[in-house]
């Protein structure tokens, strides 16, 4: 492999890996608070992608119910607005965050109030996920949706990172994915480590009962956690959809499984671990030979298997100390 191709693959791997990281951070936030995996996170990821798609003024396929509804209301199968991509991305992520809050109210809070086993909450979130996916299919149909080509105006389709006589083209979309993801990671790190809300979240993650006794409103913070988780998932869904298109209502499920691989690889409940795990899997996938690209999804789980054999707690996770 020549130097130019190597650099290109590294940049591509960092771009997709950074999106895996922010998606996995949504899992990590919920797990660190409730010690349970939110299986509806993949469905919320899908909501963010579709919401942003609509807000850019793109048309809905006729097989979806929304096409007929929009046609009746607006005379065309699309919303009567076309927001700039950055605005649509943020609004779509906020809508995904609100969906995350709804998941908490439906799938988690009632069981938590009854003191139910966390395993039941996991199963409940899986049921909500299936319901959301079917609602999305009813509204949008099962076809593939692609974002419009002119989404970024006059920006070039690719940027050359090579020098004179050596081309290292990287798609502009990939650069945007990496830049947005890194900004989100920095902002989330500042929120968790430098703000009162972040300190309260860490207190609840450490011991919910003690935090409640100290006057922290744990229910409100759990709800905020689900909003942040959904917000991150919505951004990740849009960025992935921007890169490879929205491949139907179930496209969040496959990425949901990969997100699980990322958080286990990095260390359950560890925020830096989710970032490292996402980048590691993104880089590993980038170096899959073209003739074996159909097996690319297996790379994440093969890497996970190898790492867990050597380090069961994950790359940055800490071994659990059991007191007897």
Secondary structure as GFF3:
##gff-version 3
##sequence-region A 1 324
A	DSSP	alpha_helix	3	34	.	.	.	ID=ss1
A	DSSP	alpha_helix	41	55	.	.	.	ID=ss2
A	DSSP	alpha_helix	65	74	.	.	.	ID=ss3
A	DSSP	alpha_helix	85	103	.	.	.	ID=ss4
A	DSSP	pi_helix	104	109	.	.	.	ID=ss5
A	DSSP	alpha_helix	110	113	.	.	.	ID=ss6
A	DSSP	alpha_helix	118	140	.	.	.	ID=ss7
A	DSSP	three_ten_helix	149	152	.	.	.	ID=ss8
A	DSSP	beta_strand	158	160	.	.	.	ID=ss9
A	DSSP	beta_strand	169	171	.	.	.	ID=ss10
A	DSSP	alpha_helix	172	194	.	.	.	ID=ss11
A	DSSP	alpha_helix	196	206	.	.	.	ID=ss12
A	DSSP	alpha_helix	208	213	.	.	.	ID=ss13
A	DSSP	alpha_helix	218	244	.	.	.	ID=ss14
A	DSSP	alpha_helix	251	266	.	.	.	ID=ss15
A	DSSP	alpha_helix	271	286	.	.	.	ID=ss16
A	DSSP	three_ten_helix	290	295	.	.	.	ID=ss17
A	DSSP	alpha_helix	296	310	.	.	.	ID=ss18
###
